[in-house]
Amino acid sequence: MATIQKQKQITLRGSAQIVTEFFDFSINSILFQRAIYPPEDFKVVKRYGLNLLVNSDHAVQNYLKQIMSQIERWILARAISKLVLVITSLETRQVLERWQFNIHLESPAQPSTSSSTTLKPAKVQPAQASQKTEKEIHAEIAAIMRQITASVSFLPMMTEPCTFNVLSYTDQDAEVPATWIDSDAKMISNAEQVKLRSFSTSVHKVDALVAYRLD
């Protein structure tokens, strides 16, 4: 007789791990697609049914690992609403691209007591009726990863050496390590914007967009 397996419910911690892993792969893919580092610095990793490129330089790996570790803590604390990857010209210090990932808490949570500032906490959305399977979540993430790969078809070509920074939008009373410093939003005036797909874990929803300078 066939048995019916009960769908495992995704916890806040499990969702935080999924979202953090997505950010890690997304940033690595963007760094490769936008030629921030040479192609030989990347290795192929199989994830979400795709061949993804991950930077293999130890310094870059350690830097991103520290960032992702802190991002996961903020997600668990319900203290982060946005993660932004900023690509800047090394020569002019102009912001050329701004990849923004918005984090929405979909399951019920305790309301934040912070005041309203430019660093806003995630908004709480009504809980979804059904849990999503890991396969469904990975399919949604894979669709975003394909969009990142396809971004070279519409984004301006990088013709100068660039660097990157990661910005986080956190609750005002969030615990912030000394290694993180205050920053302006690194906005691009009169930017073109392209909205990317979103994915949901039933606990968090993440949507994305890229803003870029045309001139």
C-alpha positions, 0 to 999 in steps of 0.5 A: 500500500502506498504511503503518504509523506507529510510535507515538512514545514519550513521553519524561520531558521530553515527559511533564513538558510534558504534566503541566505544561500540564495543571496550568496549564489546571486552575488557570486553570479552577478560578480561573474556576469558583470566581470568584476573578477576574471573568469578564471577566479570562478568555479562551477557548482551545481545547485537548483538544477543549474550550473552556477559560478562561484568565486574561488578566491579565498579572500573573496570567499571569506568576505562573502562568508562573513557577510552571509553569516551576519545576514542570516542572523538579521533574518532570524531576528526579523531585523532586515528588509533589504540587501543591496549589491552596489557596483562602483567604478574604481576610477570615478567612484560612480555607482554603475549598478544597484542590485536590490533584494527586498525581504518580506516576512510572510508568516505572522511575527511580533511587530517591530517597535522601531521608529520609522526611518530610512532603515525600515524593518520587514513588513509582515504579510498575512500567512500563506495557507499552504507550505511550499515544497523544496522543489517548488522553492528551488524552481522559483530561485532557478528562474531568478538565477537564469534572469541574472545570467541573461542580464548581460543582454540588456545591461550596459557593458562594463568597460572599466575596472569596478568594485562592489559593496554590500548594503543592508537595510536593518531595523534601527535597534538591530545589533550591528557588528563594528565591521559594518559601517553606516553608508548612504543608499548609493542611489543612481539618479535617473536610473533605468530599472528592471524588475526580476522575478521573486521567490517565496519560502512560505515564511519569507518572500524575496523580490529583486530589481536591478537599477543601472546607469545608461551613460 
